[in-house]
Amino acid sequence: MKFTPLLAALLLSATPALSDEIWVTNEKDDTISVIDIETMEVTRTLNTGERPRGITFAKDYSVVYICASDSDAVQVMDPETGEILHDLPSGEDPEQFVLHPDNRHLYIANEDDAITTVVDTQSRQVVAQIDVGIEPEGMAVSPDGKIAITTSETTNMAHWIDTETQELFANTLVDSRPRHAEFIKDGAEMWVSSEIGGTITVFDTATQTEKAKIAFEVANVHPDRVQPVGFEMTNDDTHAFVALGPSNHVAVVNAQTYEVEDYILVGRRVWHMDFNADRSLLFTTNGVSGDVTVIDVAKRKALKSIKVGRFPWGAAFRSTD
């Protein structure tokens, strides 16, 4: 058969395109469920270390990092094969982590040790351990890479880390049991959710001062069950979608006025979430119901529930391009 440009094009068009994916950690099953975004079905279930929680991909999606909390390790997996390539030193009980914009350094919250561990993913060495508050969990890094944040659940603080010196330069109080942090608006603001406090605190990054406090009230749900945990921002940073734990709702917050505009009913005990590539769909992990809710972002409506493993916790988008 003569190989021509036309034949090459036909062969290429005959090859099915791979769909982008959402990866979900199941902390009770020690697995990851891989969801095909196009079909909205689980296509693979991959084994991990014990109690996987935080999950994030390298910038080029070549590897995926997994916080195997009860294995006291950050595992590095090949997303094509599902093979664990190696473990990184992580300190005890790594809960969440964040990958620095340099695509090389992981900042890891070690809940049992009250430290933040900084690991070089290339040399596989610990480059710093920073004392923070009691029971650290949330992690964030500014878009310019100059500041890392650790939140401590028992100390009720956000700890501000200079990534050049690997030292704290500020500690700011938040409400009870902070769980998640994110920089928004090109790094001008930093948001922290407080699970038991039932709020999100908004800080001015330049001054580390509080700008706003966002509270939530879900109709016919007791205030004690309204517990903000994970949240994600739309592409234009105009709105935040906030997981409200055992209230079984996601709040939609206007990031300009700091007002709650809507609530969306999802599965039981919603923890974390991630978007698809264009952020038109949002996938939430619902720990108690063992499923993922797919939300139409524009319509603010739940479209589908996808069954995954037991106690899904973390979620991360993977591009297959």
C-alpha angles and dihedrals in degrees: 000000000000111000108224133169088253092053091047090053091049092050091048092050090050092057109093113241116240115241123228116255145217115217117208127192116220106203098192096046098042089231145111122230113211113209122201104223095208097052095027090222134122108256101174140020114203129194120236139171122285121309102353113205122150117048133180138160131229112256092260093042090239092131136014123221119215129191103223093190101186091042090056090229145105105226124210114213134188102233093206097057102019089232119148102234098189144318126256123216106257112162121245123323101356106204107172136356142182130215115231116236088251086073088228113077125066120202107207130192111221106199099190096046102042091231140113112228121207114205129189103222093201100050091030089224133131107245098181144001115202124197111233136160130303117293101003116200119146120074133187138162128203118248091248090051094234098113133044123190129209120185119206117210099206099034089048093220144124110224117209115213127195102222093205096057096023089226134125115255100173143015120200129190122237133172125286120311106359111207112171139026135191137175115224140176093044089311097306092119134037120202127201126189119215111204101196094030088056094221147099117227117209118207132194102236096210094055102021088229126139115260102175146352121219120203130187135218121182117194114250092004121112112245090237089066095053099093118161114212123149124019139177134198130229117247093263093045090237096121139029125207109211127196109224100197117218092008084077092222139110116218123216110216127192102230092202098053097022089228125137109242103178148358125219122202112230136157127310118296101357112210116170141348148192137200132236118248099283093033093240091123129045124201117203127194113226109196104193098040092045096227146101122240118214113213127197099225097203094047093036088223134132110243106180146353118228119199114228134159131307116300101356109206119162130040132195134177120233124196114211096193 
